[in-house]
Amino acid sequence: MERSGHFQRRNPSHSSPSSSSSTSYRQSAHSRSNRFAKSAPNSVGRRISGHQEPEAAKNEPSDPPAIAGTCPFMCPEEERAQRERLRDLAVFERLNGNPSLSSPSLAVKKVKFHVISHYKLRNHSSFQDASSLHYLNLEQLTKSLTSLFDLYEVNRSSNSACENEAEFRSFYVLLHLGSNSQLMGESLSLWFRHVPSSIMRSKEMCFARELLRFFRFGNYKRFLNAVAAEASCLQYCIIEPYVNEVRALALAFINNGGYKLHPYPLAHLSNLLMMKVSEVESFCNACGLETCTDEEGNKLLPMKQTTFCRPKGGFMRYGLMGLDQFEDQLLNCAAGEGE
């Protein structure tokens, strides 16, 4: 009894360190619960009613509000496959309303949107942050293409190709024309192994592979002729920035290889570069080369000029003879409506 009475009379201020730490922990947890309670709609009513809640209920944070996803990008293949197994596909991802089967149609629209945006952002470089937007759009284009290729494989019943699959496969090859191929990840030699043989033999894929070879070998004449003769509207959206690079290469060859006493007529250069005569002079000036006029009023390009250079800010937009209908269509259409 004496020991019991002694414990009853013990001063709380002499409590052990462990009890003090536990008390401070409960106080910090209680303060955190109060912060969560401020956002709860019924917390005020509980305080007004005067009812005392259990300590565990006070320490438990209120449920956060539901979050609605707004991600505009295609889900990775593993996640999409899992949602197909769980019959958890969104309405816009379902094929014929089937919640366990997805469709490539949405991925096709997304790829078209990013391809046309790729063209438009290149031709609106005066916009603020245009270069960063172009880079981000290129990243999303490669992701959308990867998702589309995965959907092609999932929905493939045999070695046959889906509608327009060959053209969309060729986009992946054409994106390797420039220095942005590092964004593509897998090398072309490895990627070709996964492409069905019927796609590899298609005219769209043969065109893309030949164009890549012409570009890397510096065969500017066959490159420009092939683009004018075979490129589709969406393919041209990807190829267009490299047309001026090939033209600059051709101009450098002509300037260095010509005779100094025999200026090159701009009319001949116009046919070679497949651009209007009125634009050839502007293009030569953009490359640091001067032009002159002979006694008959013909525009000429003097040879062996040492001032050749590519413009730091890039070339302005120059048309390609034979593809004017593409440019008019792309400049007037809304993004995502490419044929």
Secondary structure, 3 states (H helix, E strand, C coil): CHHHHHHHCCCHHHCCHHHHHHHHHHHHHHHHHHHHHHHCCCHHHHHHHCCCCCHHHHHCCCCCCCCCCCCCCCCCHHHHHHHHHCCCCCHHHEECCEEEEECCHHHHHHHHHHHHHHHHHHCCCCCCCHHHHHHHHHHHHHHHHHHHHHHHHHCCCCCCCCCCHHHHHHHHHHCCCCHHHHHHCCCHHHHHHHCCHHHHCCHHHHHHHHHHHHHHHCCHHHHHHHHHHHCCHHHHHHHHHHHHHHHHHHHHHHHHHCCCCCCEEHHHHHHHHCCCHHHHHHHHHHCCCCCEECCCCCEEECCCCCCCCCCCCCCCCCCCCCCHHHHHHHHHCCCCCCC
